[in-house]
Amino acid sequence: MKKLFSVVLIFTVACSPLWASPSPDQKHVDSVKKKVVECMEHDRRTTIETYDNRRLQGSISEATADNFVVTNEGRSTTLSYTDVKKIKSPMSAGRKRAIVTGIVMAGLFGLLAGALSQDK
């Protein structure tokens, strides 16, 4: 019985980091800070997923060195950068237009090149 208890105790102590929630490294925190600043500058709506599986949407209204505030419909939530698992913001309208214009122009160029090659 003592051996079983000691094995369970050792297993619990040795494997406890596996059950702990993942903590982000400094590189991840820095990328979250960069994305927060970018979203604030362009006043974009963001979707944020936290390590405790919450999903928040809204605009970032304030940011400090340790945390930032997400506001949606008058409600504000303060989050630490280390709480954020993912942060996404939709593409700006100008960038979408540029991509669509590029695709249309490439298609027209392809049609024109195909038509010219058939004439020869």
LINNOR-V754087 format. One record per pair of residues at least 4 apart in sequence whose C-alpha atoms are under 6 Angstrom apart, sorted by the first residue. I is the first residue (numbers start at 0). GAP is how many residues later the second one is. Records with the same first field share a line. If there is no record, write none. Layout:
I->GAP ; GAP
This chain:
9->4
10->4
11->4
28->52
38->4 ; 5
39->20
44->13 ; 14
45->11 ; 12 ; 13 ; 42 ; 43
46->9 ; 10 ; 40 ; 41
47->7 ; 8 ; 38 ; 39
48->5 ; 6 ; 36 ; 37
49->4 ; 33 ; 34 ; 35
50->32 ; 34
57->12 ; 13 ; 14
58->11 ; 12
59->9 ; 10
60->8
61->6 ; 7
62->5
63->4
65->14
66->12 ; 13 ; 14
67->10 ; 11
68->8 ; 9
69->6 ; 7
70->4 ; 5
96->4
